[in-house]
Amino acid sequence: MWLPFRKRRRRPSRFGVYGRYVRWGIRVGLMLLALDIFYLIHIWPDWQQLNQGPIAKSRFIQGYESRRQADKSLPALRWRPVALSRIPKKVQRAVIVAEDARFYTHNGFDVIAFREAMDYNLQTRKMKYGASTLSQQTVKNMFFTGSRNPLRKWHELIFTVGMEFNVSKKRILETYLNIAEFGKGIYGVEAAAQHYWGRNVSNLNRWQAAQLAATLPSPVKHNPATRTKVFLQRAQRVYQRM
């Protein structure tokens, strides 16, 4: 009895399966990118408003206010923004020396500092130092949270580029000095000077300016009130470099 010949179906090659996965991966990636771009457009700041007028409350300050509403044991918010003209050069210099020595020469990202920090971290096998510039820190404090989410870090980089193109270095520094944390519930150099020394920031001496700058990496643990060994060593280094 004659049987019709049945053509065997060829199994897809491994390359074909991988190719299909790659195509789907590209499609999903493009879709996620489009959604992310839409989200960035939705939250994109008004840089003109940031570049002039009163200093607005940062996301970090707003977050502290929300936490204090839920926990009344937290200290009251201390925040007194002042114009850059009222912040002495020694204070500005101390913060730049401590946090971002090439602030006026980079475009938001310090590649040299990043490489040096990574080299040190690899040598010590510890992620002890980062390389965030004052611009990046301003963006993080102003618009985001302390989350270590990689997507947040990506958005921070995009915002930093936007700010560097639209906001002057002088205004970036002024904003940072007025929103940086200097202790639990203490934000900005004026509030810090009042809290730690009972005087306006305009009346601080060089050693006090160095102490303010030394507070920035870990303001709750290492500050002019706790006067830890780590804090005093860092303050001395800043003072010598000013």
SVG drawing of the C-alpha trace seen along z (x, -y; Angstrom):
<svg xmlns="http://www.w3.org/2000/svg" viewBox="-2 -89 49 91">
<polyline fill="none" stroke="black" stroke-width="0.4" points="0.0,0.0 1.4,-3.3 1.6,-6.0 2.0,-9.7 5.4,-11.1 5.2,-13.3 7.7,-16.1 9.4,-16.3 9.3,-19.7 12.7,-21.1 13.4,-22.1 14.4,-25.7 18.1,-26.1 19.6,-27.3 20.7,-30.5 17.1,-31.1 15.8,-30.7 18.5,-33.1 17.7,-35.5 14.1,-35.6 15.0,-36.2 17.3,-39.1 14.5,-40.6 12.0,-40.4 14.6,-41.8 15.2,-44.8 11.5,-45.4 11.0,-45.3 14.1,-47.5 12.8,-50.1 9.4,-50.1 10.9,-50.6 13.1,-53.4 10.1,-55.1 8.2,-54.9 11.2,-56.2 11.6,-59.2 7.9,-59.9 8.4,-59.8 11.4,-62.1 9.4,-64.6 6.7,-64.5 9.0,-65.2 11.4,-67.5 12.1,-70.6 11.6,-74.2 15.3,-75.1 14.5,-78.8 12.7,-78.7 15.6,-76.9 18.1,-79.4 16.5,-82.4 14.3,-83.4 14.0,-81.8 15.6,-78.5 12.8,-75.8 12.6,-73.0 14.4,-69.9 12.9,-66.4 15.2,-65.5 13.8,-68.4 10.2,-67.5 10.9,-63.8 12.2,-64.9 9.1,-66.9 6.9,-63.9 8.9,-61.6 8.6,-64.1 4.8,-64.3 4.8,-60.5 7.5,-60.7 7.3,-63.7 10.4,-62.6 12.5,-63.8 14.0,-67.3 12.1,-70.2 13.3,-71.2 16.0,-73.8 16.3,-75.5 17.1,-79.1 18.1,-79.7 20.4,-82.7 21.8,-84.3 25.2,-83.3 26.4,-86.8 25.8,-86.3 27.8,-83.1 31.5,-84.0 34.1,-82.8 35.9,-80.7 32.7,-78.6 32.3,-78.2 35.9,-77.3 35.8,-74.8 32.9,-72.9 34.4,-72.9 37.7,-71.7 36.0,-68.9 33.4,-67.8 34.3,-68.8 37.7,-70.4 37.1,-70.7 33.6,-72.1 34.2,-75.2 36.0,-73.2 33.9,-70.1 30.5,-69.9 28.7,-68.0 30.9,-64.9 34.5,-64.6 36.0,-61.8 39.4,-62.2 37.8,-62.0 35.7,-59.0 38.8,-57.1 40.7,-57.9 37.8,-56.8 37.4,-53.5 41.1,-52.8 41.1,-53.4 38.0,-51.2 39.5,-48.4 42.8,-48.5 41.1,-48.5 38.3,-46.2 35.8,-48.5 33.3,-50.9 34.4,-53.7 34.5,-56.6 32.2,-57.8 32.8,-60.6 29.6,-62.6 30.1,-66.2 28.3,-69.1 26.0,-69.2 25.1,-65.6 24.5,-66.0 22.3,-69.1 20.2,-67.2 19.8,-64.2 18.9,-66.3 16.6,-68.6 14.6,-66.2 15.2,-62.6 15.6,-60.4 18.5,-58.5 17.4,-55.3 20.2,-53.2 17.9,-52.2 20.0,-52.1 17.1,-53.7 17.2,-56.7 20.9,-57.0 20.3,-57.1 17.7,-59.8 20.1,-61.7 22.7,-61.7 20.2,-63.0 19.0,-65.8 22.7,-66.7 23.3,-67.3 20.1,-69.4 21.0,-71.5 24.6,-72.1 23.2,-73.4 20.5,-75.6 21.7,-76.8 24.8,-78.8 27.6,-77.4 27.0,-80.2 23.4,-79.2 24.2,-75.5 26.6,-76.2 24.1,-78.6 21.4,-75.9 23.6,-73.2 24.8,-75.2 21.2,-75.9 19.8,-72.3 22.8,-70.1 22.2,-68.2 24.4,-69.1 22.7,-67.0 19.4,-65.5 16.8,-68.0 19.5,-70.6 19.7,-71.8 21.8,-74.5 24.8,-76.4 22.9,-79.1 20.8,-76.7 24.0,-74.7 25.9,-77.8 23.1,-78.9 22.7,-75.4 26.3,-74.5 27.8,-78.0 24.8,-80.3 25.9,-82.7 25.1,-83.6 27.1,-81.8 28.6,-85.2 30.4,-85.3 32.1,-81.9 35.9,-81.7 38.0,-79.4 38.1,-76.5 34.3,-76.6 34.0,-76.7 36.2,-73.6 34.1,-71.8 30.9,-72.5 32.5,-71.0 33.8,-68.0 30.2,-67.3 28.8,-66.7 29.8,-63.0 28.0,-61.7 26.2,-64.6 24.3,-62.7 27.2,-60.7 30.2,-63.1 29.5,-66.7 30.7,-69.6 28.5,-68.3 29.7,-64.7 33.3,-65.7 34.3,-62.1 37.9,-61.3 37.0,-60.8 35.3,-64.2 38.2,-66.1 40.7,-64.4 38.6,-65.3 38.1,-68.9 41.9,-69.3 42.5,-68.1 40.0,-70.5 41.4,-73.4 44.9,-72.7 43.8,-72.6 41.7,-75.8"/>
</svg>
